Amino acid sequence: MKAILFSRFDGPDALEVVDVQKPLPGRGEVLVRVRASGINFFETLMLRNRYAVTPDLPIIPGVEIAGEIEAVGDDVRTPEVGTRVAVPMFAVGRGAGGYAEYVAVEASSAVPLPDGLSFEDAVALLVQGLTALHLIRRSNPTGKTVLVNAAAGGVGSLVVQLAAGAGATRVIAAASSAEKLELARSLGAHVGVDYTHPDWADQVREINGGGVDIVYEMIGGAHTKASLAALAPRGELAFGALGRFDLAPADLEAMFSANQSIKGFALLPLLNANSLKADLAGLFRRGADGTLKLLPASPFPLERASEAHRAMESRRSTGKLVLIP
């Protein structure tokens, strides 16, 4: 079968198409014919060895897939052959292997998909959907004003909808263009600001009369300090940009003086094996019935994985970037 391998830290150029042995499902496993593999921003960082975790090389990347069950191993009763499923590989101890035509996984990790939900949309609700869901649970927006950074991205667009649905009194979207801000408003944001403007944080404070109660910050770097300027006294910064924390001690001292707090966010420790499938089933159901709007996916053939990662690095994309084996 075809797969994508990287064996050196050289950005998208490190990705190469290789022929590898098609796996067979072992006892308790199923073989998934992959129809969509999700690409995540942390994988672009990993390709340059800039992520919080350095992988052992060589490796076939990819932590989320959707497809059909092609074969089952011994002792597997469900899911049956032909079932459409998605697999959150990152959540079940499989931190790689998704950029391939076939993947063998534990049968218990495959979550059936409802009719009406495409493979591409299912993949968009794995890392990104669970991230948005747990961000809202960690920092409850009910009755509060919130700022959502990268509001037209995969996570941000879902956070906008979930925050509005949870009863946030005002959702302010921050994005890098008028088109992206219009998109965020169509998803439920009350107002938007362009964070490429130097005074964007001042605009947020003016809009909300002194800053917001919660900032959902998934960008990191210098952007985090600018976000702090948009945070109200006693406000909360929900920070999930692992490996990109760039606040100085003086920034933290200023936060303490304003009774502000930082709430760290790392998805994996929050996932519970007993509730994972139910959470995903709920997200899939809302995606299928349209109560949770998903951005149109940006599909690339598996062989063009390097090009897809360049598109991710450019940050010009709005929908989920997926590889189609």
C-alpha positions, 0 to 999 in steps of 0.5 A: 500500500501507499503511505507517507513517511518522514525520516528527517526534520526538513518541513514539508520537503521531508514527506515522501511517498513509500510502498509498505506492507499492507497490514492485517488485522490482529485479534481484536482489531479491524482493518480500515480502508482509509478515505480521509486522513486529517492534517493538524498544525502540530504535525507541521511543527513536528516536521521541523522539530518545533513541537513539544514532543520530538518523534522517533524517526522514521515515522508515518504521521497522521493521528486521525482517520475515517474510512470503511471497515474492510476486514476484521480480526479474531474475536471482533463482532462489531463493527462489521465489514463495510461499516463507516467509521472514524478513528481518533488514533491520538486518543487511543495510544496510536500517535502515528500511522494515519497517512496511509491507504490502510490502518489496522486499529483496535476495534473498540477505537472505531466510532461508527459514522451517521448517515449524512456525515462525510469522511472529511467532516468526520475527520474534522471533528476528531482532534479539532472537534474534541479540542473545541468541546473540551475548551468550552468545558474547561473555560465555561463561556455561559454569561461571559464575553469571550474572544476566539483567536483564529476564529475561522480555523478548524478549532476556532470556528467550532469554538465560536459556535459552541460558545454562542450555543452555551450562552456567551453574552458576546463572542468576538472573533479574531482572524486575519482577513475580512473574509474570515471575519465574515465567516466567523460572524456567519457561525455565530460571532457577534463582532470581529476584529482583524488581528493583523492590525497593530491596535486590534487588542485596543479594538476588542477593549473598545468593543467590550468596554474594557476587555473580555472575560475569556480569551481562547488562545490557540496561536501562541508566540507574540500573539499571546501577549497581544491577547492579554491586552484584550483581557479584562481584569479578573479575566481568564486566558485559556491557553492551548498552544503547546510549545509556543508559550512566549510570556515573560515574567513581567507579563505574568506579574501584570496578570497577577496584579490584574487578578487575571489567570492562565488556564493551561489546555492540553487535550489528551489528559482530558480525554476519558475512555468512558466518555470519548465515544459518546462525545464523538457520537454527539459531535458526529450527530450535530455535524450530520444534522447541521446544528454544528456547521463544518467548514468545507474541507480542503482535500489533497491526494495522499501523494501531495502531502507535502503540498498540503502541509505547505498550505497548512503552514501558510495559514491561508486555508479555512477548512480542514486539510485532509489527505485522500488516499 
